C-alpha cells in the first residue's frame, strides 16, 4: 500500500503545473492562452518574461527531484526511477490542468539530476552550447537528452541506459511539431 501511495504522490507532484500557478498567481495570466499554449518553462519565458520562466524552470526541475526522493522520505521500497517516471507522466498529463501539460524537459532534468548527476551535467553543457549556437530551446532539449543517453551508455548500468533512452525518445516525440518547424524555418528562437 505504501508503494502505491509513493507512486501516486509522485504523479501528483508531477501534476503541479507551476506554469499555471505562477502565471495566474503573480501575473494574472493563463499561459495556456498565449504563445504555444504549453505549460512549460519555455512558454512561460516567452509569455511572462525571464523571471517567470526561471522560476517555473527551477520549480519543475525540483518536482522531478522531490518525486525521486519520496521513497526515502516515506521509507518505501519503490525504486526512485519509477517515482521519476510517474512525475513525468504527471507533468505531461496533469490531473490539475485537464491532463494537458508540458513537454517534461525540466521535470526530466530534475529526475535525471537525482539519478545521474554527471550525466545531467553533460546534458546541461550540450543544452547551453546548442542554445547559444542555434537559439532553439527545442533543439537544445532534444540534443541534451541524446547526450545524457550517450553518457549513460558509456558510464551507467542497464536500467539507467533504458531510462535515459526512454526520456530522450519521449522528449523527441513531444517535440515533433518543433522538429517540423525547425525544418521549415518557422520555429521560434529564444532571442
KAVEN-V123674 format. One record per backbone hydrogen bond with DSSP energy under -1.0 kcal/mol. CO is the residue of the C=O (numbers start at 1). NH is the residue of the N-H. If there is no record, write none. Layout:
# KAVEN-V123674
CO,NH  CO,NH
This chain:
# KAVEN-V123674
1,5  2,6  3,7  4,8  5,9  6,10  7,11  8,12  9,13  10,14  11,15  13,16  16,18  17,21  18,22  19,23  20,24  21,25  22,26  23,27  23,29  30,33  31,34  34,37  38,40  40,44  41,45  42,46  43,47  44,48  49,53  50,54  51,55  52,56  53,57  54,58  55,59  56,60  57,61  58,62  59,63  60,64  61,65  62,66  63,67  64,68  65,69  69,73  70,74  71,76  79,82  79,83  80,84  81,85  82,86  83,87  84,88  85,89  86,90  87,91  88,92  89,93  91,102  92,101  94,97  94,99  97,100  104,108  105,109  106,110  107,111  108,112  109,113  110,114  111,115  112,116  116,120  117,121  118,122  119,123  120,124  121,125  122,126  123,127  124,128  125,129  126,130  127,131  128,132  129,133  130,134  131,135  135,190  136,140  137,141  138,142  139,143  140,144  141,145  142,146  143,147  144,148  145,149  146,150  147,151  148,152  149,153  150,154  151,155  152,156  157,161  158,162  159,163  160,164  161,165  162,166  163,167  164,168  165,169  166,170  167,171  168,172  169,173  170,174  173,176  175,179  176,180  177,181  178,182  179,183  180,184  181,186  181,187
